[in-house]
Every structure is written in C-alpha cells, then in structure tokens.
Amino acid sequence: MLTTLATVKNRLQLDEATVKYDALLNLWLARVTGRFENETNRTFARTVDYQYEFGGADTEILPPLYPIEMVSAWELKTNETDGWLPQTNVDYLLRRKAVLSLSTALGVEKAIGRVTYTGGYILPATTAPEWDPLPIYNTGEIVLHQDLPWLAQELVGAGNVPGDGTGYWQALPWLPNDLEGAAVEQITYWFQNRDRLGLVSVSGEGGSLSQFAKLDLLPSVQATLKNQTRWLN
C-alpha cells in the first residue's frame, strides 16, 4: 500500500493505541492504492519477475510497472501449440527506466511478445530482506544478491557499501514522497467527510469499489497523479 496505517493515524491525530477506526482506515488504504493505480495506468509496488505482454510487432514497450531495474527474459508466442518461445540476443534500450525500445520487433502483428523484468517502487514500511554478505572487489565491481542485479552498474566505485546489503536496499527506488503524501491527504479527506460521503460502514466494506471510483479526488491529489501517469499509445 502507498502509505501506512501509522502514518495516516498520525496525520489524523488519532492515538496509536486507539483501534476504533483501524479496520476502516486499512480498507481505505487498499482502496486509495487501487484508485491511484487506475488513475495513473500504473502498478507501483516493486515486483520481481513481473511479466508484461505486448503486441509482437511493437518496438516501444510501455510496461505499467516502473522504474525498471532489470530485464530477465523476452518471449514470443505465435500459437498455443508452441506456446511461449524464448527470444535470445534481443537488442533493446531502457529509456528513463520506464520505456523499453526494441531495435527490431520480436515478431509480427498477430503474435504476442512478453517481457519478464523486475521493477517498481519499494513501498513505505517495507522491511529489508535478509541475504548473505555482498562482497566488494578491489576493482570496484560488486557481486550482488540475485534480487538486486541492476545495482551492479549503479554502484560500481561507490565506495563504502555495507556488506550486509543495507546500502543496496537503501539505493533501490522508493515510492516518491509526493505519492505517499497524496495518499495520506486523500484518506484524511475521506475520513473527515465520511458521514457526508457515506463512507461509514466497515461491514459494507467501507464503500463499494464503484463508489470509490466515483468519489472526487482532491485537486492537489489530481495534480500529483497527473505527473505520475503512464500515458498510453
């Protein structure tokens, strides 16, 4: 989720020990994340081995999950009998860590391409995984945990990076502060106007999905989401 219950309760000046509204707020945390993703045509949470399908003749690939860290596989499917066939030596360019530009298309228009990659943001309150120490060679080349291959180039020659992996974890792309702030302010608005908006029932799931989809977003929130939108062709 784009923020935490503790952050929202602090913004609302609710005592941390008071749990009266926790179920409702937790539900809204999930709802605001879904709404923001729908509004921006994006997926935010960092995912390893995320798969995205695109037209076989496409050369400009715009996955919904970014920033992109590392591409691990390209595949092409032209029929269900053969299924997904690995594509090797694919020449591509990663632009702004958000767009994959292929030198040539993987296939024809009726085929389906698929890319497997790691990308997205580390969300608030995500805890660092435990992994084996990551050595740094004298040349500056870094041997990384398999989940963090993109940092091999980002951190070469970076100097003192903790061997326990914390330095690599901190260097991953965290959710931008303006997105988390927008989520906090939107939930605060819903909470403070819950009676007028009809968002008062946990048993009714704190408002239906269709109800949340129709609620107006704050102007400041709309402006933030506009800057984070994945514009589609």
C-alpha positions as CSV (number, residue, x, y, z in Angstrom):
1,M,0.0,0.0,0.0
2,L,1.1,3.6,-0.7
3,T,1.3,4.6,2.9
4,T,0.9,3.0,6.4
5,L,-1.8,2.9,9.0
6,A,0.5,4.6,11.5
7,T,1.2,7.5,9.1
8,V,-2.5,8.1,8.4
9,K,-3.4,7.9,12.1
10,N,-0.6,10.4,12.9
11,R,-2.0,12.8,10.2
12,L,-5.5,12.4,11.7
13,Q,-4.1,12.9,15.2
14,L,-5.5,9.6,16.3
15,D,-3.8,7.9,19.2
16,E,-1.8,4.9,18.0
17,A,-3.4,2.8,20.7
18,T,-6.9,3.7,19.5
19,V,-8.1,1.0,17.2
20,K,-11.7,2.0,16.7
21,Y,-11.1,3.1,13.1
22,D,-8.3,0.8,12.1
23,A,-10.4,-1.6,10.1
24,L,-11.9,1.3,8.1
25,L,-8.6,3.0,7.6
26,N,-6.9,-0.2,6.5
27,L,-9.6,-0.7,3.9
28,W,-9.2,2.8,2.6
29,L,-5.5,2.3,2.4
30,A,-6.2,-0.5,-0.1
31,R,-8.8,1.4,-1.9
32,V,-6.7,4.5,-2.4
33,T,-3.8,2.4,-3.7
34,G,-6.2,0.8,-6.3
35,R,-7.7,4.1,-7.2
36,F,-4.3,5.7,-7.7
37,E,-3.1,2.8,-9.9
38,N,-6.3,3.0,-12.0
39,E,-5.9,6.8,-12.4
40,T,-2.3,6.6,-13.5
41,N,-2.4,3.4,-15.5
42,R,0.4,2.0,-13.3
43,T,1.4,-0.6,-10.8
44,F,3.6,0.8,-8.0
45,A,4.8,-2.0,-5.8
46,R,8.2,-3.4,-6.6
47,T,7.8,-6.9,-8.1
48,V,10.5,-9.4,-9.1
49,D,9.8,-11.3,-12.3
50,Y,6.9,-9.2,-13.3
51,Q,5.5,-10.2,-16.8
52,Y,4.1,-7.8,-19.3
53,E,2.6,-8.8,-22.7
54,F,2.6,-6.6,-25.8
55,G,2.0,-6.8,-29.5
56,G,4.5,-8.9,-31.4
57,A,5.2,-6.0,-33.9
58,D,5.6,-3.4,-31.2
59,T,9.0,-1.8,-30.7
60,E,8.2,0.7,-28.0
61,I,7.2,-1.2,-24.9
62,L,5.5,0.8,-22.1
63,P,5.0,-1.6,-19.1
64,P,2.8,-0.3,-16.2
65,L,5.4,-1.3,-13.5
66,Y,8.4,1.0,-13.4
67,P,11.1,2.2,-12.7
68,I,12.6,-0.9,-14.4
69,E,15.6,-2.4,-12.8
70,M,16.5,-5.4,-14.9
71,V,15.1,-7.4,-17.8
72,S,15.5,-11.1,-17.3
73,A,13.7,-12.6,-20.3
74,W,12.0,-11.9,-23.7
75,E,9.5,-14.4,-25.2
76,L,7.2,-14.7,-28.2
77,K,4.1,-16.7,-28.8
78,T,2.6,-17.2,-32.3
79,N,0.3,-20.1,-31.5
80,E,-0.9,-22.1,-28.5
81,T,0.7,-25.3,-29.6
82,D,4.2,-24.0,-29.4
83,G,3.4,-21.6,-26.5
84,W,6.0,-19.1,-25.3
85,L,9.3,-19.3,-27.0
86,P,12.4,-17.7,-25.5
87,Q,14.0,-14.9,-27.6
88,T,17.7,-14.5,-27.2
89,N,20.1,-11.7,-28.1
90,V,17.3,-9.1,-28.0
91,D,18.7,-5.7,-28.7
92,Y,16.9,-3.1,-26.6
93,L,17.4,0.3,-24.9
94,L,16.0,1.1,-21.5
95,R,14.9,4.8,-21.6
96,R,14.3,6.7,-18.3
97,K,13.9,3.4,-16.6
98,A,10.3,3.4,-17.9
99,V,10.3,2.5,-21.6
100,L,11.9,-0.5,-23.4
101,S,12.8,0.4,-27.0
102,L,13.4,-2.6,-29.3
103,S,15.8,-2.3,-32.2
104,T,13.5,-4.7,-34.1
105,A,10.2,-6.2,-33.3
106,L,10.1,-9.7,-31.8
107,G,7.5,-10.9,-34.3
108,V,4.6,-10.0,-36.5
109,E,1.4,-8.0,-35.6
110,K,-0.7,-11.1,-34.7
111,A,2.0,-12.5,-32.4
112,I,2.3,-11.7,-28.7
113,G,5.5,-10.6,-27.0
114,R,6.3,-10.9,-23.3
115,V,9.0,-9.4,-21.2
116,T,9.9,-10.5,-17.7
117,Y,11.6,-8.0,-15.5
118,T,12.0,-6.5,-12.0
119,G,10.7,-3.0,-11.4
120,G,8.5,-0.7,-9.3
121,Y,8.9,1.2,-6.1
122,I,9.7,0.0,-2.6
123,L,6.6,0.9,-0.6
124,P,6.5,2.5,2.8
125,A,7.1,0.2,5.8
126,T,8.7,-2.5,3.6
127,T,11.4,-4.2,5.5
128,A,14.8,-5.0,4.0
129,P,15.2,-8.8,3.2
130,E,18.0,-10.8,4.8
131,W,20.7,-12.0,2.5
132,D,24.3,-13.2,2.6
133,P,27.0,-10.6,2.8
134,L,27.7,-9.0,-0.6
135,P,31.5,-8.6,-1.2
136,I,33.1,-5.7,-3.0
137,Y,36.1,-6.4,-5.1
138,N,39.2,-4.2,-5.2
139,T,38.3,-3.3,-8.8
140,G,35.1,-1.7,-7.6
141,E,33.0,-4.4,-9.2
142,I,30.2,-5.5,-6.9
143,V,28.7,-9.0,-6.6
144,L,25.1,-8.6,-5.8
145,H,22.2,-10.6,-4.4
146,Q,20.1,-12.0,-7.3
147,D,17.3,-9.6,-6.4
148,L,19.4,-6.6,-7.0
149,P,21.3,-7.0,-10.3
150,W,20.7,-3.6,-11.6
151,L,22.8,-2.0,-8.9
152,A,25.9,-3.6,-10.3
153,Q,26.3,-0.7,-12.7
154,E,24.7,1.9,-10.4
155,L,27.1,1.4,-7.5
156,V,30.4,0.5,-9.2
157,G,33.0,2.5,-7.5
158,A,30.6,3.8,-4.9
159,G,33.0,3.2,-2.1
160,N,31.9,2.0,1.3
161,V,28.7,0.0,0.9
162,P,27.7,-2.1,3.9
163,G,28.4,-5.8,3.4
164,D,25.1,-6.7,5.0
165,G,23.2,-5.4,1.9
166,T,21.6,-2.4,3.6
167,G,23.4,0.0,1.3
168,Y,22.0,-1.8,-1.7
169,W,18.5,-1.8,-0.2
170,Q,18.6,1.9,0.5
171,A,19.6,2.6,-3.1
172,L,16.6,0.9,-4.5
173,P,13.8,3.2,-5.9
174,W,11.5,4.1,-3.0
175,L,8.0,5.4,-3.5
176,P,8.2,9.2,-4.2
177,N,7.2,11.3,-1.2
178,D,4.6,13.2,-3.2
179,L,2.7,10.0,-4.0
180,E,2.6,8.9,-0.4
181,G,1.6,12.4,0.7
182,A,-1.2,12.4,-1.8
183,A,-2.5,9.1,-0.4
184,V,-2.4,10.4,3.1
185,E,-4.2,13.6,2.3
186,Q,-6.9,11.7,0.3
187,I,-7.6,9.3,3.1
188,T,-7.6,12.2,5.6
189,Y,-10.2,13.9,3.4
190,W,-12.4,10.8,3.2
191,F,-12.2,10.2,6.9
192,Q,-13.0,13.8,7.9
193,N,-16.0,13.7,5.4
194,R,-17.0,10.1,5.9
195,D,-20.6,10.8,7.1
196,R,-21.3,13.2,4.2
197,L,-19.7,10.8,1.7
198,G,-21.4,7.7,3.1
199,L,-18.1,6.0,3.9
200,V,-19.0,4.9,7.4
201,S,-19.5,1.1,7.3
202,V,-16.8,-1.5,7.6
203,S,-19.4,-4.2,7.2
204,G,-20.3,-2.7,3.8
205,E,-16.6,-2.7,3.0
206,G,-16.2,1.0,3.7
207,G,-17.8,1.9,0.4
208,S,-18.0,-0.3,-2.7
209,L,-15.4,-0.3,-5.4
210,S,-17.8,1.6,-7.7
211,Q,-18.4,4.2,-5.0
212,F,-14.7,4.8,-4.5
213,A,-14.2,5.1,-8.3
214,K,-16.8,7.9,-8.4
215,L,-15.5,9.9,-5.5
216,D,-13.8,13.1,-6.4
217,L,-10.1,13.3,-5.7
218,L,-8.6,16.4,-4.1
219,P,-7.2,18.9,-6.6
220,S,-3.7,18.6,-5.1
221,V,-4.0,14.8,-5.4
222,Q,-5.2,15.1,-9.0
223,A,-2.1,17.2,-9.8
224,T,0.2,14.7,-8.2
225,L,-1.3,11.8,-10.1
226,K,-1.2,13.7,-13.4
227,N,2.6,13.9,-13.0
228,Q,2.8,10.2,-12.3
229,T,0.5,9.0,-15.1
230,R,1.7,6.4,-17.6
231,W,0.4,7.8,-20.9
232,L,-0.6,5.0,-23.3
233,N,-0.5,5.0,-27.0
